[in-house]
Amino acid sequence: MDTSLIFKAYDVRGTYPDQLDEDVARATGSAFASFVGGPSIVVARDMRPSGPSLVEAFAEGVRRVGVEVVDIGLASTDLLYFASGFLDAPGAMFTASHNPAQYNGIKMCLAGAKPIGLETGLADIERLATQFYATPAVGDLAALSHRGVLDEWVAHVHSFVDTSKLRPLKIVCDTANGMGGYVAPLIFAGLPFEVEIMYPELDGTFPNHPADPLNPANVVDLQRRILETGADIGLAFDGDADRVFLIDERAQGISGSTTTAMVAASLLDKNPGATILYNVICSKSVPAVIAEHGGVGVRTRVGHSYIKQTMAETNAIFGGEHSGHYYYRDNYRADSGIITALVVLELLSASGGPLSELVAPFNRYAASGEINTVVADPAATVAAISATLRGGEVAIDELDGLTADYGDWWYNLRPSNTEPLLRLNVEARTSQECAQHVDEVVALIRAN
């Protein structure tokens, strides 16, 4: 068992069955249960074909060390986080999110949906899993129960808006055969929306297109359908439906930064002076909007474990990532795509106008999107570039990788946690300037 291949910065993820199989899942279950030390663990899975057997093996591993398992069955990742909070138990979600069909993985959290990352327990779980893989636990099986939490979860999601203020809207959701096809109908039932679900069949082989809405190619079908039907909004979910991306009535995509700014403004109008989190690759529009609405903006590293921890430390009511993750204090500080969709639908209902007009005040700059470059030593390359900038007319920040701010444009360069890649994000005043600066920074990367 080569754990280094599958234990990542925030979760376990690998190809099935060569990297992640039932024996690995069983050992990881025993390791997780031993680490958390509680009386029970909640488990769930997405629609991937390998999910049922992996969950069964994981649950056996948990039960062999004397910890009970509560299986909530099929779920989106944010539903699993809710169950962890609602039942006050650690949770394990079997999903590989947006990765291709041959992948599966495990997202784990402590009771109350508190995050686990490499620095907060995942390294210990990896060490224990290696031991249990070599010497499997053989204790008597603890109890296994099945529990539904759907009614409670739907009520919880609805609590984030005033459902009486929602107006008839035409919505198209592209769930890409992922868990959005399971959860979106549950949330939208009984609300005054006309909803069309594209590719609602749960199919972890992704027969229509990959469940990764960050890739523009994967939202083309949704954009076309919005124009064909005259929809007010399009919602694109990733495979485990914890992320959502918005498409306006003109079929134009809305960035995660713009959505973060829009939701932050709304929440600050209801909660004056509150703290809002945003990560290092969010647009400059986000801290500007937070300040304009009287809030306190706190910049964080990229990644859910860092954001959830900072949210706990600052009592922030909301946090957003450019990648489409949106976190809510009142959702056990966990991220949720469907809560964000509903919050935006309430804003759209109140505005009375099209989504393009609603987001226009928050869409202030041009962004490159994430650009990956393969390099031999990502950390060394970042250090070399940082050294060349010192003393120049540029503000340097090393909170997460390297952020170089020239005033009218900036870029962030971060090493990947799992691959020999540098991840580049550039923002400038116009698309033309942004493209020009991308070329400059990529040339700088290649020169170092």
VOPAGU-2260 file (C-alpha; in pm, 1 decimal, decimal comma):
REM VOPAGU-2260
SITE   aa  ch    i         X         Y         Z
SITE  MET   A    0       0,0       0,0       0,0
SITE  ASP   A    1     167,6     320,4    -119,0
SITE  THR   A    2     -24,2     579,7      79,9
SITE  SER   A    3     172,0     867,2     -72,6
SITE  LEU   A    4     -19,5     817,2    -397,2
SITE  ILE   A    5    -364,4     859,9    -243,8
SITE  PHE   A    6    -335,6    1071,2      72,4
SITE  LYS   A    7    -356,3    1429,8     -53,8
SITE  ALA   A    8    -357,2    1764,7     127,4
SITE  TYR   A    9    -726,9    1752,4     218,1
SITE  ASP   A   10    -854,8    1404,1     138,0
SITE  VAL   A   11    -783,6    1056,2       5,3
SITE  ARG   A   12    -811,1    1013,0    -369,8
SITE  GLY   A   13    -689,9     763,1    -628,4
SITE  THR   A   14    -779,8     532,1    -912,8
SITE  TYR   A   15    -990,1     222,8    -843,9
SITE  PRO   A   16    -887,0     -52,0    -792,9
SITE  ASP   A   17    -511,3     -16,4    -849,8
SITE  GLN   A   18    -452,6     264,6    -596,2
SITE  LEU   A   19    -768,2     263,5    -383,9
SITE  ASP   A   20    -937,8     -73,1    -333,1
SITE  GLU   A   21   -1146,8    -243,1     -64,7
SITE  ASP   A   22    -843,1    -346,0     141,9
SITE  VAL   A   23    -718,4      13,2     147,4
SITE  ALA   A   24   -1067,8     138,7     233,9
SITE  ARG   A   25   -1098,1    -114,4     517,5
SITE  ALA   A   26    -759,8     -11,3     662,6
SITE  THR   A   27    -848,4     357,3     628,1
SITE  GLY   A   28   -1178,5     297,1     807,8
SITE  SER   A   29    -998,9     140,3    1103,9
SITE  ALA   A   30    -746,2     423,4    1099,9
SITE  PHE   A   31   -1009,3     697,4    1088,8
SITE  ALA   A   32   -1212,9     539,5    1367,0
SITE  SER   A   33    -903,4     497,0    1582,8
SITE  PHE   A   34    -802,5     858,2    1522,5
SITE  VAL   A   35   -1137,4    1019,8    1601,0
SITE  GLY   A   36   -1211,4     793,1    1896,4
SITE  GLY   A   37   -1585,9     862,6    1905,7
SITE  PRO   A   38   -1879,9     623,1    1944,3
SITE  SER   A   39   -1999,2     646,8    1582,1
SITE  ILE   A   40   -1908,1     761,6    1230,7
SITE  VAL   A   41   -2142,1     876,4     952,3
SITE  VAL   A   42   -2068,5     746,5     601,3
SITE  ALA   A   43   -2208,9     836,5     259,7
SITE  ARG   A   44   -2120,7     796,2    -106,5
SITE  ASP   A   45   -2172,9     950,6    -445,5
SITE  MET   A   46   -2287,2     769,7    -760,2
SITE  ARG   A   47   -1955,0     613,3    -865,7
SITE  PRO   A   48   -1978,9     239,2    -941,9
SITE  SER   A   49   -1700,6     156,5    -693,9
SITE  GLY   A   50   -1877,2     340,2    -410,4
SITE  PRO   A   51   -2092,7      61,8    -257,8
SITE  SER   A   52   -1810,6    -190,7    -215,3
SITE  LEU   A   53   -1565,7      71,4     -87,2
SITE  VAL   A   54   -1816,1     202,8     168,6
SITE  GLU   A   55   -1891,0    -152,6     282,9
SITE  ALA   A   56   -1519,2    -223,5     332,9
SITE  PHE   A   57   -1456,5     110,5     505,3
SITE  ALA   A   58   -1752,2      51,8     736,7
SITE  GLU   A   59   -1618,9    -292,7     824,2
SITE  GLY   A   60   -1284,1    -137,4     914,1
SITE  VAL   A   61   -1458,1     114,3    1138,0
SITE  ARG   A   62   -1670,3    -150,7    1306,5
SITE  ARG   A   63   -1373,6    -386,3    1362,7
SITE  VAL   A   64   -1224,0    -133,8    1606,4
SITE  GLY   A   65   -1547,2    -101,9    1802,0
SITE  VAL   A   66   -1699,7     210,8    1645,1
SITE  GLU   A   67   -2056,3     213,2    1514,6
SITE  VAL   A   68   -2140,8     319,3    1158,9
SITE  VAL   A   69   -2439,2     529,1    1053,6
SITE  ASP   A   70   -2486,0     497,0     676,5
SITE  ILE   A   71   -2692,0     776,2     515,6
SITE  GLY   A   72   -2655,0     624,9     167,4
SITE  LEU   A   73   -2632,8     835,7    -146,8
SITE  ALA   A   74   -2545,3    1198,0     -73,0
SITE  SER   A   75   -2379,4    1511,2    -197,0
SITE  THR   A   76   -2071,8    1609,4       0,5
SITE  ASP   A   77   -2251,1    1904,2     159,7
SITE  LEU   A   78   -2527,6    1667,3     270,9
SITE  LEU   A   79   -2263,5    1451,6     443,8
SITE  TYR   A   80   -2123,2    1761,8     614,6
SITE  PHE   A   81   -2472,8    1849,7     731,6
SITE  ALA   A   82   -2519,5    1498,2     870,9
SITE  SER   A   83   -2187,8    1526,8    1054,9
SITE  GLY   A   84   -2304,0    1851,7    1212,9
SITE  PHE   A   85   -2663,3    1750,0    1275,1
SITE  LEU   A   86   -2570,2    1413,3    1428,9
SITE  ASP   A   87   -2252,1    1552,9    1591,1
SITE  ALA   A   88   -2041,6    1266,2    1457,9
SITE  PRO   A   89   -1730,6    1237,3    1240,2
SITE  GLY   A   90   -1807,2    1178,6     873,8
SITE  ALA   A   91   -1660,1    1006,6     569,1
SITE  MET   A   92   -1781,8    1084,0     218,6
SITE  PHE   A   93   -1682,5     851,3     -65,5
SITE  THR   A   94   -1636,0    1070,1    -371,6
SITE  ALA   A   95   -1372,4    1185,0    -615,9
SITE  SER   A   96   -1560,9    1508,0    -684,9
SITE  HIS   A   97   -1491,3    1622,1   -1042,5
SITE  ASN   A   98   -1228,6    1356,6   -1122,0
SITE  PRO   A   99   -1289,6    1102,0   -1404,0
SITE  ALA   A  100   -1482,1     778,5   -1357,8
SITE  GLN   A  101   -1185,4     558,4   -1266,2
SITE  TYR   A  102   -1123,7     763,8    -950,5
SITE  ASN   A  103   -1275,7     744,4    -607,2
SITE  GLY   A  104   -1179,6     894,1    -274,2
SITE  ILE   A  105   -1270,3     977,6      84,7
SITE  LYS   A  106   -1339,5    1321,9     229,4
SITE  MET   A  107   -1324,9    1298,5     608,0
SITE  CYS   A  108   -1429,5    1538,8     880,9
SITE  LEU   A  109   -1447,7    1548,1    1258,4
SITE  ALA   A  110   -1776,3    1575,5    1450,1
SITE  GLY   A  111   -1959,6    1894,9    1367,6
SITE  ALA   A  112   -1813,0    1889,6    1014,2
SITE  LYS   A  113   -1478,8    2019,4    1143,2
SITE  PRO   A  114   -1209,5    1984,6     876,5
SITE  ILE   A  115    -927,4    1734,0     858,5
SITE  GLY   A  116    -619,5    1811,0     650,1
SITE  LEU   A  117    -260,4    1688,8     644,4
SITE  GLU   A  118    -170,6    1927,4     926,7
SITE  THR   A  119    -482,2    1847,8    1133,2
SITE  GLY   A  120    -493,1    1469,7    1139,7
SITE  LEU   A  121    -475,8    1331,2     787,6
SITE  ALA   A  122    -105,0    1247,0     824,7
SITE  ASP   A  123    -185,5    1054,8    1145,0
SITE  ILE   A  124    -468,2     870,0     969,9
SITE  GLU   A  125    -229,6     780,7     686,6
SITE  ARG   A  126      22,9     637,6     934,7
SITE  LEU   A  127    -246,1     432,9    1108,5
SITE  ALA   A  128    -388,8     312,5     776,3
SITE  THR   A  129     -49,7     173,0     680,2
SITE  GLN   A  130     -42,4     -21,6    1006,7
SITE  PHE   A  131    -396,5    -156,1     967,5
SITE  TYR   A  132    -324,7    -251,4     605,1
SITE  ALA   A  133     -34,7    -467,3     724,4
SITE  THR   A  134    -228,8    -602,7    1024,0
SITE  PRO   A  135    -606,1    -568,2     975,2
SITE  ALA   A  136    -828,8    -520,4    1277,9
SITE  VAL   A  137   -1011,7    -841,3    1378,1
SITE  GLY   A  138   -1238,7    -726,4    1662,0
SITE  ASP   A  139   -1609,2    -805,6    1680,3
SITE  LEU   A  140   -1819,0    -593,0    1448,1
SITE  ALA   A  141   -1983,6    -290,6    1608,9
SITE  ALA   A  142   -2333,7    -191,0    1501,7
SITE  LEU   A  143   -2430,1     -72,0    1153,3
SITE  SER   A  144   -2744,7     137,4    1104,5
SITE  HIS   A  145   -2904,7     323,8     816,5
SITE  ARG   A  146   -3038,7     671,7     880,4
SITE  GLY   A  147   -3214,5     922,4     658,2
SITE  VAL   A  148   -3155,9    1294,2     713,7
SITE  LEU   A  149   -3307,5    1433,6     393,4
SITE  ASP   A  150   -3609,0    1606,2     550,1
SITE  GLU   A  151   -3391,7    1777,7     809,4
SITE  TRP   A  152   -3138,4    1879,7     546,0
SITE  VAL   A  153   -3397,5    2028,8     309,7
SITE  ALA   A  154   -3540,3    2235,8     597,2
SITE  HIS   A  155   -3187,0    2346,0     688,9
SITE  VAL   A  156   -3104,8    2458,4     333,1
SITE  HIS   A  157   -3437,0    2645,3     305,8
SITE  SER   A  158   -3360,0    2827,7     632,0
SITE  PHE   A  159   -3094,4    3034,8     453,6
SITE  VAL   A  160   -3359,7    3226,2     256,3
SITE  ASP   A  161   -3712,4    3358,9     296,0
SITE  THR   A  162   -3893,5    3113,9      70,3
SITE  SER   A  163   -4203,5    3339,0      64,8
SITE  LYS   A  164   -4001,7    3597,7    -129,6
SITE  LEU   A  165   -3897,3    3362,5    -408,4
SITE  ARG   A  166   -4063,0    3436,0    -742,1
SITE  PRO   A  167   -4121,7    3218,9   -1048,1
SITE  LEU   A  168   -3789,7    3173,3   -1224,0
SITE  LYS   A  169   -3689,1    2942,6   -1506,2
SITE  ILE   A  170   -3381,5    2744,1   -1399,7
SITE  VAL   A  171   -3166,7    2498,8   -1594,3
SITE  CYS   A  172   -2932,1    2277,6   -1389,4
SITE  ASP   A  173   -2655,8    2074,0   -1550,3
SITE  THR   A  174   -2574,6    1808,6   -1291,0
SITE  ALA   A  175   -2347,9    1608,1   -1526,0
SITE  ASN   A  176   -2487,8    1273,5   -1402,6
SITE  GLY   A  177   -2354,9    1364,4   -1057,9
SITE  MET   A  178   -2514,0    1409,5    -718,0
SITE  GLY   A  179   -2673,0    1740,3    -814,6
SITE  GLY   A  180   -2931,2    1530,8   -1000,0
SITE  TYR   A  181   -3023,3    1376,2    -665,9
SITE  VAL   A  182   -3020,6    1680,6    -437,1
SITE  ALA   A  183   -3142,1    1969,6    -656,5
SITE  PRO   A  184   -3494,4    1824,3    -708,4
SITE  LEU   A  185   -3524,8    1771,0    -331,6
SITE  ILE   A  186   -3436,0    2133,0    -255,4
SITE  PHE   A  187   -3641,6    2290,7    -535,9
SITE  ALA   A  188   -3956,7    2082,5    -472,7
SITE  GLY   A  189   -4241,2    2307,0    -359,1
SITE  LEU   A  190   -4061,6    2629,5    -454,1
SITE  PRO   A  191   -4201,1    2855,5    -728,9
SITE  PHE   A  192   -3943,9    2760,3    -990,3
SITE  GLU   A  193   -3964,0    2596,2   -1330,4
SITE  VAL   A  194   -3664,5    2363,6   -1316,0
SITE  GLU   A  195   -3505,0    2157,9   -1590,4
SITE  ILE   A  196   -3234,2    1911,9   -1487,9
SITE  MET   A  197   -2985,7    1818,2   -1757,8
SITE  TYR   A  198   -2829,7    1471,6   -1726,5
SITE  PRO   A  199   -3009,8    1389,7   -1399,6
SITE  GLU   A  200   -2938,8    1015,6   -1412,0
SITE  LEU   A  201   -2686,7     917,2   -1146,2
SITE  ASP   A  202   -2404,6     764,5   -1348,5
SITE  GLY   A  203   -2048,1     771,3   -1222,6
SITE  THR   A  204   -1914,3     689,2   -1568,6
SITE  PHE   A  205   -2016,2    1043,2   -1678,7
SITE  PRO   A  206   -2154,8     948,4   -2021,0
SITE  ASN   A  207   -2234,0    1306,3   -2128,5
SITE  HIS   A  208   -1939,4    1515,3   -2010,5
SITE  PRO   A  209   -1703,5    1536,0   -1711,7
SITE  ALA   A  210   -1852,1    1676,1   -1390,2
SITE  ASP   A  211   -1601,1    1960,8   -1374,4
SITE  PRO   A  212   -1769,4    2297,8   -1439,8
SITE  LEU   A  213   -1438,8    2484,2   -1399,5
SITE  ASN   A  214   -1353,7    2362,9   -1751,0
SITE  PRO   A  215   -1544,2    2584,3   -1998,9
SITE  ALA   A  216   -1595,6    2287,8   -2233,6
SITE  ASN   A  217   -1816,0    2121,5   -1972,0
SITE  VAL   A  218   -2070,9    2405,2   -1952,8
SITE  VAL   A  219   -2128,0    2440,7   -2328,5
SITE  ASP   A  220   -2440,2    2219,2   -2318,1
SITE  LEU   A  221   -2582,9    2427,6   -2032,5
SITE  GLN   A  222   -2510,6    2755,3   -2210,0
SITE  ARG   A  223   -2684,8    2632,0   -2523,3
SITE  ARG   A  224   -2988,1    2515,8   -2326,3
SITE  ILE   A  225   -3022,4    2848,3   -2142,5
SITE  LEU   A  226   -3048,9    3030,6   -2474,7
SITE  GLU   A  227   -3286,8    2770,7   -2621,5
SITE  THR   A  228   -3529,8    2789,7   -2329,4
SITE  GLY   A  229   -3495,4    3155,9   -2229,6
SITE  ALA   A  230   -3395,2    3052,4   -1878,2
SITE  ASP   A  231   -3326,1    3312,0   -1611,0
SITE  ILE   A  232   -3023,1    3127,7   -1472,8
SITE  GLY   A  233   -2809,9    2819,6   -1522,2
SITE  LEU   A  234   -2656,3    2619,1   -1239,5
SITE  ALA   A  235   -2358,4    2391,1   -1307,0
SITE  PHE   A  236   -2270,9    2145,3   -1029,7
SITE  ASP   A  237   -1959,2    1934,1    -993,1
SITE  GLY   A  238   -1971,9    1558,1    -934,1
SITE  ASP   A  239   -2033,4    1561,5    -559,4
SITE  ALA   A  240   -2241,9    1881,9    -583,9
SITE  ASP   A  241   -2056,7    2077,9    -317,9
SITE  ARG   A  242   -1964,8    2339,0    -579,6
SITE  VAL   A  243   -2190,9    2540,9    -806,1
SITE  PHE   A  244   -2117,5    2780,9   -1091,9
SITE  LEU   A  245   -2365,3    3035,3   -1221,1
SITE  ILE   A  246   -2447,2    3110,4   -1585,1
SITE  ASP   A  247   -2656,2    3420,2   -1662,7
SITE  GLU   A  248   -2950,0    3456,0   -1900,7
SITE  ARG   A  249   -2714,6    3549,8   -2185,9
SITE  ALA   A  250   -2520,6    3223,9   -2129,8
SITE  GLN   A  251   -2224,9    3410,8   -1980,5
SITE  GLY   A  252   -2036,7    3242,9   -1696,6
SITE  ILE   A  253   -2004,8    3415,4   -1360,1
SITE  SER   A  254   -1678,7    3365,4   -1174,3
SITE  GLY   A  255   -1652,9    3229,6    -823,5
SITE  SER   A  256   -1509,6    3565,3    -716,4
SITE  THR   A  257   -1808,9    3756,4    -850,8
SITE  THR   A  258   -2048,0    3516,5    -677,9
SITE  THR   A  259   -1848,2    3553,9    -354,4
SITE  ALA   A  260   -1872,1    3933,9    -373,1
SITE  MET   A  261   -2245,3    3927,2    -449,9
SITE  VAL   A  262   -2331,3    3688,7    -164,8
SITE  ALA   A  263   -2100,5    3875,5      73,7
SITE  ALA   A  264   -2273,3    4206,5      -2,8
SITE  SER   A  265   -2614,8    4054,6      63,9
SITE  LEU   A  266   -2509,3    3893,3     391,7
SITE  LEU   A  267   -2337,9    4212,3     511,6
SITE  ASP   A  268   -2653,0    4413,1     445,1
SITE  LYS   A  269   -2830,8    4173,3     685,0
SITE  ASN   A  270   -2536,1    4138,5     928,3
SITE  PRO   A  271   -2361,2    4479,1     951,3
SITE  GLY   A  272   -1992,5    4468,5    1037,6
SITE  ALA   A  273   -1959,5    4091,6    1000,1
SITE  THR   A  274   -1640,8    3915,9     892,2
SITE  ILE   A  275   -1612,9    3761,2     544,1
SITE  LEU   A  276   -1332,3    3532,1     424,5
SITE  TYR   A  277   -1186,7    3512,7      73,8
SITE  ASN   A  278    -882,7    3327,1     -53,2
SITE  VAL   A  279    -565,4    3458,5    -215,5
SITE  ILE   A  280    -682,3    3401,8    -573,8
SITE  CYS   A  281   -1013,6    3583,3    -535,2
SITE  SER   A  282   -1058,0    3902,2    -734,1
SITE  LYS   A  283    -971,6    4240,4    -581,8
SITE  SER   A  284   -1341,0    4315,0    -621,9
SITE  VAL   A  285   -1414,3    4087,5    -324,1
SITE  PRO   A  286   -1230,5    4283,1     -49,9
SITE  ALA   A  287   -1348,5    4608,3    -211,6
SITE  VAL   A  288   -1713,9    4501,3    -193,8
SITE  ILE   A  289   -1672,4    4376,5     163,4
SITE  ALA   A  290   -1532,6    4716,6     266,5
SITE  GLU   A  291   -1802,1    4907,6      77,5
SITE  HIS   A  292   -2069,3    4714,1     267,3
SITE  GLY   A  293   -1907,2    4774,6     604,0
SITE  GLY   A  294   -1767,3    4428,3     656,3
SITE  VAL   A  295   -1431,8    4297,1     775,6
SITE  GLY   A  296   -1248,0    4106,9     503,5
SITE  VAL   A  297    -995,8    3836,4     595,4
SITE  ARG   A  298    -772,0    3683,6     328,3
SITE  THR   A  299    -694,6    3312,0     359,7
SITE  ARG   A  300    -496,3    3035,9     197,8
SITE  VAL   A  301    -665,1    2824,0     -67,2
SITE  GLY   A  302    -833,7    2508,0      60,4
SITE  HIS   A  303   -1130,5    2412,8     274,7
SITE  SER   A  304    -935,7    2306,3     585,1
SITE  TYR   A  305    -767,2    2648,1     609,5
SITE  ILE   A  306   -1087,0    2839,6     543,3
SITE  LYS   A  307   -1295,0    2642,7     793,4
SITE  GLN   A  308   -1025,9    2686,3    1058,4
SITE  THR   A  309   -1004,1    3061,8     996,2
SITE  MET   A  310   -1382,4    3082,4    1001,3
SITE  ALA   A  311   -1383,3    2925,6    1347,1
SITE  GLU   A  312   -1110,9    3163,9    1468,1
SITE  THR   A  313   -1276,5    3480,7    1333,6
SITE  ASN   A  314   -1645,4    3384,2    1361,0
SITE  ALA   A  315   -1682,5    3485,3     995,1
SITE  ILE   A  316   -2035,8    3440,7     862,7
SITE  PHE   A  317   -1929,9    3352,2     507,9
SITE  GLY   A  318   -1627,3    3259,6     300,9
SITE  GLY   A  319   -1578,2    3221,3     -71,9
SITE  GLU   A  320   -1323,1    3064,8    -304,3
SITE  HIS   A  321   -1269,0    3149,7    -669,1
SITE  SER   A  322   -1305,1    2776,3    -741,9
SITE  GLY   A  323   -1675,9    2776,7    -651,9
SITE  HIS   A  324   -1667,2    2668,6    -286,3
SITE  TYR   A  325   -1882,9    2883,3     -56,0
SITE  TYR   A  326   -1878,4    2839,3     322,0
SITE  TYR   A  327   -2142,0    2942,1     576,2
SITE  ARG   A  328   -2097,8    2976,9     951,8
SITE  ASP   A  329   -2454,3    2858,0    1005,1
SITE  ASN   A  330   -2387,4    2548,1     793,3
SITE  TYR   A  331   -2135,8    2411,8    1043,6
SITE  ARG   A  332   -1880,6    2631,8     860,9
SITE  ALA   A  333   -1900,0    2389,5     568,9
SITE  ASP   A  334   -1930,8    2466,5     199,3
SITE  SER   A  335   -2247,8    2407,0       2,5
SITE  GLY   A  336   -2331,8    2448,7    -362,3
SITE  ILE   A  337   -2708,1    2417,0    -320,6
SITE  ILE   A  338   -2729,1    2670,9     -34,1
SITE  THR   A  339   -2542,4    2919,1    -252,7
SITE  ALA   A  340   -2774,0    2849,1    -545,1
SITE  LEU   A  341   -3074,9    2920,6    -325,6
SITE  VAL   A  342   -2921,5    3240,6    -182,1
SITE  VAL   A  343   -2858,3    3367,8    -536,0
SITE  LEU   A  344   -3211,1    3273,1    -644,9
SITE  GLU   A  345   -3349,2    3479,7    -357,3
SITE  LEU   A  346   -3134,9    3776,8    -467,8
SITE  LEU   A  347   -3251,2    3731,4    -826,7
SITE  SER   A  348   -3612,2    3712,7    -710,4
SITE  ALA   A  349   -3576,4    4039,7    -518,0
SITE  SER   A  350   -3396,7    4223,4    -797,0
SITE  GLY   A  351   -3675,5    4183,6   -1052,0
SITE  GLY   A  352   -3418,9    4214,2   -1331,5
SITE  PRO   A  353   -3192,9    3972,2   -1516,7
SITE  LEU   A  354   -2896,1    3803,0   -1351,2
SITE  SER   A  355   -2651,6    3990,6   -1576,2
SITE  GLU   A  356   -2767,4    4319,5   -1422,8
SITE  LEU   A  357   -2756,8    4180,5   -1070,4
SITE  VAL   A  358   -2391,2    4072,6   -1099,3
SITE  ALA   A  359   -2265,8    4369,2   -1303,3
SITE  PRO   A  360   -2160,8    4584,8   -1001,6
SITE  PHE   A  361   -1944,9    4300,4    -870,9
SITE  ASN   A  362   -1772,9    4207,9   -1195,9
SITE  ARG   A  363   -1495,5    4468,3   -1210,1
SITE  TYR   A  364   -1181,9    4304,0   -1349,8
SITE  ALA   A  365   -1061,9    4051,2   -1606,0
SITE  ALA   A  366    -921,3    3722,2   -1476,9
SITE  SER   A  367    -712,7    3455,0   -1646,8
SITE  GLY   A  368    -854,2    3152,2   -1472,1
SITE  GLU   A  369    -607,6    2898,1   -1336,7
SITE  ILE   A  370    -318,5    2818,2   -1570,3
SITE  ASN   A  371    -101,9    2516,1   -1489,1
SITE  THR   A  372     262,1    2485,7   -1593,6
SITE  VAL   A  373     470,6    2170,4   -1542,0
SITE  VAL   A  374     803,7    2245,6   -1372,1
SITE  ALA   A  375    1067,9    2020,3   -1217,5
SITE  ASP   A  376    1064,4    2188,1    -874,9
SITE  PRO   A  377     761,0    2412,7    -817,2
SITE  ALA   A  378     873,7    2545,0    -476,3
SITE  ALA   A  379    1220,4    2632,2    -604,2
SITE  THR   A  380    1074,1    2810,5    -906,2
SITE  VAL   A  381     847,4    3022,1    -685,7
SITE  ALA   A  382    1140,8    3107,2    -457,7
SITE  ALA   A  383    1356,3    3209,9    -754,9
SITE  ILE   A  384    1084,7    3434,3    -898,1
SITE  SER   A  385    1019,6    3587,9    -557,4
SITE  ALA   A  386    1390,0    3671,7    -521,7
SITE  THR   A  387    1392,9    3854,1    -855,9
SITE  LEU   A  388    1101,5    4075,9    -749,0
SITE  ARG   A  389    1237,4    4198,8    -418,2
SITE  GLY   A  390    1332,0    4562,0    -414,2
SITE  GLY   A  391    1114,6    4641,8    -715,3
SITE  GLU   A  392     795,4    4844,5    -730,4
SITE  VAL   A  393     572,0    4552,5    -644,1
SITE  ALA   A  394     394,0    4440,6    -327,2
SITE  ILE   A  395     487,0    4081,8    -242,5
SITE  ASP   A  396     277,9    3850,5     -27,6
SITE  GLU   A  397     368,9    3489,1      54,0
SITE  LEU   A  398      60,5    3379,5     247,7
SITE  ASP   A  399      -3,6    3102,7      -6,6
SITE  GLY   A  400     260,5    3073,8    -275,6
SITE  LEU   A  401     363,2    3410,2    -418,6
SITE  THR   A  402     128,9    3702,1    -481,4
SITE  ALA   A  403     282,5    3994,4    -668,5
SITE  ASP   A  404      64,5    4307,1    -682,1
SITE  TYR   A  405     155,1    4584,4    -926,8
SITE  GLY   A  406    -145,9    4799,5    -844,6
SITE  ASP   A  407    -338,5    4777,7   -1169,7
SITE  TRP   A  408    -272,1    4403,6   -1204,0
SITE  TRP   A  409    -156,2    4112,6    -989,5
SITE  TYR   A  410     -77,2    3744,7   -1004,4
SITE  ASN   A  411     -60,1    3451,0    -766,0
SITE  LEU   A  412     170,9    3155,4    -822,6
SITE  ARG   A  413     115,8    2843,9    -607,7
SITE  PRO   A  414     276,4    2499,3    -621,1
SITE  SER   A  415      27,4    2215,0    -655,9
SITE  ASN   A  416     -12,1    1997,9    -346,0
SITE  THR   A  417     -12,4    1678,6    -550,0
SITE  GLU   A  418     162,4    1730,0    -886,4
SITE  PRO   A  419     477,7    1896,0   -1025,9
SITE  LEU   A  420     272,1    2196,1   -1134,4
SITE  LEU   A  421     265,2    2567,7   -1074,2
SITE  ARG   A  422     -82,2    2718,0   -1065,1
SITE  LEU   A  423    -100,5    3071,9   -1200,2
SITE  ASN   A  424    -387,4    3319,7   -1158,7
SITE  VAL   A  425    -368,0    3668,0   -1311,4
SITE  GLU   A  426    -608,2    3961,9   -1280,4
SITE  ALA   A  427    -597,8    4293,6   -1464,5
SITE  ARG   A  428    -826,4    4578,4   -1568,5
SITE  THR   A  429    -905,1    4443,0   -1915,7
SITE  SER   A  430    -896,0    4108,3   -2093,3
SITE  GLN   A  431    -624,2    4235,0   -2326,9
SITE  GLU   A  432    -401,8    4346,0   -2038,5
SITE  CYS   A  433    -468,6    4020,3   -1856,6
SITE  ALA   A  434    -360,2    3810,4   -2155,7
SITE  GLN   A  435     -46,5    4020,5   -2193,5
SITE  HIS   A  436      49,5    3973,1   -1829,4
SITE  VAL   A  437     -18,3    3599,3   -1846,1
SITE  ASP   A  438     239,2    3572,6   -2125,7
SITE  GLU   A  439     488,2    3772,7   -1917,9
SITE  VAL   A  440     453,1    3555,6   -1607,8
SITE  VAL   A  441     456,3    3225,3   -1799,6
SITE  ALA   A  442     780,2    3337,7   -1965,4
SITE  LEU   A  443     916,9    3419,4   -1618,7
SITE  ILE   A  444     823,7    3069,3   -1496,5
SITE  ARG   A  445     995,8    2903,7   -1789,5
SITE  ALA   A  446    1308,2    3117,2   -1743,6
SITE  ASN   A  447    1347,0    2992,3   -1386,5
